[in-house]
Amino acid sequence: MSIFKLPQLVEELPSGENALWNRIYEIDILQSKHELVSGIHSWVEEKFGSVSEVENQKIIRMTNLITGEGALFNNLRSKRPMTHFPNRDLDSLVEEHRQDCPFCSPEDRTPRDSFGRIRGKYCLTAANLTKYDGYHSLIIPREHHPLRFNEDMVEDYFRVAVRWFQEVKSYASREYGSSATLYPFLMWNCLWPAGSSVVHGHLQLTVTPKRHYQKVEQLRQCSLLYTRKYGNNYFQDLFALYKALGLGWAKGESRLLSLLTPIKEKEIWILLLPGPSTFDKLGLVGRAVCHVLNRLKQKTLLQSFNVAVYLPPLEREADAGGWKEFPIVVRLVDRGDVFNRTADFGAMELFATSVISSDPFTVARLLRP
């Protein structure tokens, strides 16, 4: 199965899932034709495999009608010629950065938050030297290599994040008042293509007052409009549709989706549906994140990635904004070869829509049990 056969799969869905499809998604098949001059035929065959396939391209345009997100798929783009930095052994390069690495001696060479450090079995926190927001800190693993981690380690990172959020909530009440609603965010940028300026692996934490970050808030607003219009929870319906398509599956309490409108390559969503102990279960989400990352490392030689964790407010009872049915949402993308000179984000991704070369059905086959 591939995304280019998705229209036929949709037609074969049971009526309930077909209704969900028509409610949430729209697919357009675009045909692009051009004529190649004879002088480049041999080069095209060498790089892309077929002159005919290049002259007659099929492009899939996916649109999420609820959120407005979209993506353009053309598998030929994965075969584009790329310019690389001189080949290096990544492990040796990471080892070179161990010398004089401040994160290898965080107690002595990184600032701490006003309330001190939070320590876990495999990591500890540090204040960020140049902050995004009023509360912005790091989780620094004891392991220097950014791609060496297991489920116990990542669970520990996520549990330390919960403790840091709780500490900030207590500390920030002096500044914003005990009734203030605070919005947490957790992210993980690995190596240079993902925007990391330090080789040593690290996660980042922020807490912001008044309102959540715009993309989190936009998703919440879209889910509320969906519930008002259709009477169902958007995230539950989304998972039901993805499961019917073979793009969604469960891992413990987590729900995994290989996204049809990825912001970049191989985007996976991990959902933990809301409940009274949602934050206490963030460690389980960490295990699911590690599982996905390790599978991608094994199957696709993942080197660089971004992870973002959308979280509800720290005050669950402050539900005037409609956060009660909002789950933990993890968004995870592959950022490609660390030695590739070509950035995967351009004007299309920044200002229009995502252009994707990885097939969500292929990604699902790599990750599904």
Sequence and secondary structure as in RCSB ss.txt:
>XXXX:A:sequence
MSIFKLPQLVEELPSGENALWNRIYEIDILQSKHELVSGIHSWVEEKFGSVSEVENQKIIRMTNLITGEGALFNN
LRSKRPMTHFPNRDLDSLVEEHRQDCPFCSPEDRTPRDSFGRIRGKYCLTAANLTKYDGYHSLIIPREHHPLRFN
EDMVEDYFRVAVRWFQEVKSYASREYGSSATLYPFLMWNCLWPAGSSVVHGHLQLTVTPKRHYQKVEQLRQCSLL
YTRKYGNNYFQDLFALYKALGLGWAKGESRLLSLLTPIKEKEIWILLLPGPSTFDKLGLVGRAVCHVLNRLKQKT
LLQSFNVAVYLPPLEREADAGGWKEFPIVVRLVDRGDVFNRTADFGAMELFATSVISSDPFTVARLLRP
>XXXX:A:secstr
  GGGHHHHHHTS HHHHHHHHHHEEEEEEEEE    GGGHHHHHHHHS HHHHHEEEEEEEEETTT  EEEE G
GGGGS   B     HHHHHHHTTTT GGGSHHHHS  BTTB  B SSEEEEE SS SSSEEEEEEES  STT   
HHHHHHHHHHHHHHHHHHHHHHHHHH TT  EEEEEEEEESGGGT S SS  EEEEEEESS  HHHHHHHHHHHH
HHHHHSS HHHHHHHHHHHHTSEEEETTEEEEE SS SSTT EEEEE   TTTGGGHHHHHHHHHHHHHHHHHHH
    EEEEEE   S TT  TTS TT  EEEEEEE   TTB S S  HHHHHS EEE S HHHHHHHH  
